Amino acid sequence: MTEQPRKRLEQKNGRKEVNSSLSKLARLRIVAAYLGEKSQHAWWPTSFFGTIGNQFLVPVFPKTTFLAQYHGATEGARRLHDEHIGVGQVFHLFRLPEETEQDLHNLLLNSPDAIDASIISKKESAEAALIELAGTKTGASEGPVAIKLADDIVSDATVRQLAQVYAAAFTGGVRAYPYFSRPA
């Protein structure tokens, strides 16, 4: 029997607690998906997090509207990133290994309070959240940007590296698509 490479949920005091790195990764994905939508920086032609998207999704998904918005915006971002990076032996924020995708979905489904949705209520608050996740500023690069992971995909270091590329691109007015290979 093999040991799982990383516990995403830890048992504490009889209840499951969310891995903080997974929560940060979800936050980064939500913020980047929101900022890339049509009404913000228009990298992809979706408006799932906007008023119209919300009005469309609430009657269909009344209990999981935010999750539906998340998946819709993520799919728009995934298609654009795949178009510029390709699909194969590399990953990006919107195409992660299957186990990580499942962990993110389960986090948002089972722990809706793990992410404060107000961070995407305005473009400015989303940009501030992105800069906070990035920590330090880097120069903006355009197009596909290879990053080398020193740790597991679900780690604070990975979130910081991805956030730095997106923060520089959104504030610099360029489109960047960070990608990486699974760490050895």
Phi and psi in degrees as a GROMACS rama.xvg file:
@    title "Ramachandran Plot"
@    xaxis  label "Phi"
@    yaxis  label "Psi"
@TYPE xy
-93.529  149.776  THR-2
-84.5093  139.44  GLU-3
-64.8832  140.632  GLN-4
-65.5604  -25.0671  PRO-5
-161.555  135.368  ARG-6
-84.8872  125.774  LYS-7
-88.1647  -34.8607  ARG-8
-121.295  132.696  LEU-9
-111.646  142.423  GLU-10
-85.2165  121.676  GLN-11
-140.976  129.462  LYS-12
50.0161  39.3481  ASN-13
78.5548  2.15348  GLY-14
-133.436  158.205  ARG-15
-82.6371  134.548  LYS-16
-113.51  141.367  GLU-17
-77.7918  135.323  VAL-18
-60.0405  126.853  ASN-19
-65.7205  -31.558  SER-20
-67.9672  -37.9842  SER-21
-64.6173  -40.5033  LEU-22
-63.5199  -40.4828  SER-23
-66.8597  -38.5574  LYS-24
-63.5224  -42.0313  LEU-25
-62.9306  -43.3354  ALA-26
-61.397  -44.12  ARG-27
-62.4662  -44.6225  LEU-28
-62.3777  -42.8062  ARG-29
-64.7023  -46.0338  ILE-30
-64.1381  -46.161  VAL-31
-65.9542  -39.869  ALA-32
-63.3296  -41.6044  ALA-33
-64.7922  -48.8226  TYR-34
-66.2847  -26.4209  LEU-35
-81.6676  -10.5633  GLY-36
-69.7453  164.404  GLU-37
-50.6596  -41.9776  LYS-38
-82.8226  -4.35133  SER-39
-107.273  -93.111  GLN-40
-101.524  -4.98197  HIS-41
56.1953  44.2891  ALA-42
-77.1458  -36.5866  TRP-43
-130.334  153.478  TRP-44
-86.9726  38.4838  PRO-45
-106.953  160.651  THR-46
-141.009  39.7269  SER-47
-65.3235  -35.2161  PHE-48
-85.7345  -1.51836  PHE-49
-85.5099  177.984  GLY-50
-61.0318  -45.126  THR-51
-65.5501  -43.8121  ILE-52
-59.7791  -41.8289  GLY-53
-63.4211  -45.8253  ASN-54
-62.8192  -34.0297  GLN-55
-72.2152  -39.8681  PHE-56
-85.031  -29.6323  LEU-57
-56.4959  -46.4299  VAL-58
-65.829  -29.9762  PRO-59
-85.1022  -39.1946  VAL-60
-125.719  66.0694  PHE-61
-62.5783  -32.4182  PRO-62
-93.5011  -18.5105  LYS-63
-129.907  38.0151  THR-64
-57.3451  -47.5433  THR-65
-62.0172  -40.3043  PHE-66
-63.7991  -39.7428  LEU-67
-65.3519  -41.5414  ALA-68
-61.1265  -45.8612  GLN-69
-57.3863  -49.3444  TYR-70
-67.5345  -37.7798  HIS-71
-64.3599  -48.9308  GLY-72
-66.5577  -37.9628  ALA-73
-62.8775  -40.1176  THR-74
-65.0794  -40.7349  GLU-75
-60.2682  -43.9265  GLY-76
-66.8078  -40.672  ALA-77
-59.6223  -45.2625  ARG-78
-61.563  -43.7143  ARG-79
-66.0796  -45.1516  LEU-80
-61.9585  -44.0117  HIS-81
-60.5736  -37.6265  ASP-82
-62.5101  -36.1126  GLU-83
-92.5128  -27.3472  HIS-84
-102.992  -38.1654  ILE-85
99.8644  170.358  GLY-86
-120.337  134.88  VAL-87
166.404  -120.462  GLY-88
-89.2917  13.3345  GLN-89
-120.27  160.33  VAL-90
-126.515  162.134  PHE-91
-146.124  176.62  HIS-92
-54.7997  -30.2273  LEU-93
-105.01  4.54578  PHE-94
-143.327  94.7728  ARG-95
-110.292  167.435  LEU-96
-54.863  148.764  PRO-97
-52.975  -41.8118  GLU-98
-64.6749  -34.1486  GLU-99
-72.4077  -39.8769  THR-100
-58.8944  -43.8787  GLU-101
-65.2278  -40.6978  GLN-102
-62.4324  -42.0513  ASP-103
-63.9644  -45.2524  LEU-104
-59.9561  -47.7141  HIS-105
-63.991  -36.1698  ASN-106
-59.6557  -49.4959  LEU-107
-71.7538  -29.7297  LEU-108
-76.1587  -45.3225  LEU-109
-94.9817  -17.6914  ASN-110
-131.908  65.1986  SER-111
-60.759  -22.0615  PRO-112
-85.7023  0.532271  ASP-113
-67.5383  -26.3908  ALA-114
-120.863  128.072  ILE-115
-81.7737  105.992  ASP-116
-64.4664  -16.0018  ALA-117
-67.3977  -14.9001  SER-118
-65.7826  -18.6449  ILE-119
-112.754  25.9818  ILE-120
-77.6884  -25.7146  SER-121
-143.4  151.927  LYS-122
-57.5502  -41.1621  LYS-123
-65.2984  -40.6374  GLU-124
-70.2733  -34.1547  SER-125
-67.5824  -42.2879  ALA-126
-64.1616  -38.8088  GLU-127
-64.5087  -41.0094  ALA-128
-63.933  -39.1488  ALA-129
-64.5211  -44.4512  LEU-130
-64.3821  -37.47  ILE-131
-63.3323  -42.667  GLU-132
-66.2363  -33.1181  LEU-133
-71.2991  -34.119  ALA-134
79.4293  -70.7342  GLY-135
-116.571  155.55  THR-136
-85.9674  148.183  LYS-137
-132.036  166.866  THR-138
-73.2271  150.887  GLY-139
-81.1159  133.096  ALA-140
-116.185  147.081  SER-141
-106.451  144.719  GLU-142
86.2761  -163.955  GLY-143
-62.7209  135.317  PRO-144
-127.997  113.355  VAL-145
-77.8896  131.526  ALA-146
-121.422  145.746  ILE-147
-101.031  123.102  LYS-148
-86.9244  131.185  LEU-149
-96.7164  -5.66062  ALA-150
-142.144  -171.203  ASP-151
-61.8353  155.766  ASP-152
-60.012  -39.6934  ILE-153
-92.6816  82.5752  VAL-154
-148.125  157.922  SER-155
-60.6447  -36.7765  ASP-156
-63.6857  -41.8585  ALA-157
-65.1991  -45.3434  THR-158
-58.5453  -44.4844  VAL-159
-61.7752  -46.0164  ARG-160
-61.9889  -46.279  GLN-161
-63.8172  -44.9202  LEU-162
-62.0806  -37.178  ALA-163
-62.1799  -42.5432  GLN-164
-65.9159  -46.9334  VAL-165
-66.2427  -40.9353  TYR-166
-61.656  -45.5384  ALA-167
-63.6356  -39.7665  ALA-168
-69.1749  -48.4679  ALA-169
-64.1229  -42.9391  PHE-170
-75.2668  -26.5472  THR-171
-88.6914  -4.16358  GLY-172
73.3753  24.9212  GLY-173
-121.058  166.912  VAL-174
-107.441  122.538  ARG-175
-125.217  145.303  ALA-176
-129.23  85.0299  TYR-177
-68.5767  140.192  PRO-178
-143.279  164.307  TYR-179
-158.49  163.974  PHE-180
-100.188  157.729  SER-181
-62.8696  133.282  ARG-182
-60.3605  146.527  PRO-183
